[in-house]
Amino acid sequence: NRHGHSQYLTIDVYAQMSRLNTANAALKGATALALMLLCVTARTPYVGLFLTVAMLIVVVGVGGLHLHTYIHMLALPLSFLLISGLALLITVSPEASGVLAFPIFGRWLCVTAADQTRAALVMARALGAVSCLYMLSLSTPLSELIAVLRQLHCPAILVELMYLIYRYVFVLLNMYHTMRDAAKSRLGFIDYRKSVRTTGNLYSNLLARSYRQANRNFDAMESRCFETEIRFLERKNPVLRAHAGAALLLIGTAAGMAFWIR
C-alpha cells in the first residue's frame, strides 16, 4: 500500500485498522469535541494530564495501536509544545527576579512562579486537546468524519469537495511515486545539481498530469449523467450502550476535575 509510507497518510490507515473503527463516528466526534472544550477551559493542568493518559489508554489499550507508533506520532506536536512552553516560561526583565535568573546582554532572563503555573496550564491544555484529536483521527476514517458532516447538514458542495480531495490525495501520491521511481531508474538523483533539476521537472509534470486527470474524471462523471450531487456509500454504525457509557464517564470525570479542582 503506497500511502502507508507517509506519516500523514498512515493516520487514516491506522484508523481503518483500529478496533474502535466500528464505533459510531458521531459519538466519537461529539466526545472528542466535549473533552477538548473542557480541556481548554479548565483552570487546572490536571484535566489536560488526565485526558492525555486517558486518550493513550483508549487509542493503545482499546484501539489496538502500538505504543511505539502512538508516541512516535505524538512526538512532533509534543516537541512544538515544549518549545512553546519555554517561551512562556521565560520573561525578559531589567532586573533579577523570580526563582531563576540568567544575565544576558544587560538584561535578565527570569523564571517566576507565575510563569511556571501559566506554562504548565497552557502546555497541559494543548497536550490534552491534541490527544483528544489523535483519539478521533486514529479511530475514525476520514470518510466517516465527512459523512458525519453531511448528517449535520454541512453544505453539499463542501462535503463533495472533501470526498474528492481525500480521494485525489492518494491518486496524486501514486503518480508522484511512479514518476520518482522512473527518475531514480534514470539516475535523476545522482548528484545535487541533477536532483534539483529532476525535482523541478517532477513537480511540473505532476501538476500537468493532475489537470489532465481531473479533466478525464469530469468527462467520466458527465458521461454517467452527473447533475448536481455526488452520492457516496456510507457505513452505518449504531451507538452501543458500552460506547455511550464510556464516553459519558470520560466527559463526566473531565468535567468534575475542571469544576472541582483548582
Summary of the structure (lengths in Angstrom):
residues: 262
radius of gyration: 24.0
end to end distance: 48.7
largest distance: 75.0
contacts: 732
relative contact order: 0.15
helix: 74%
strand: 5%
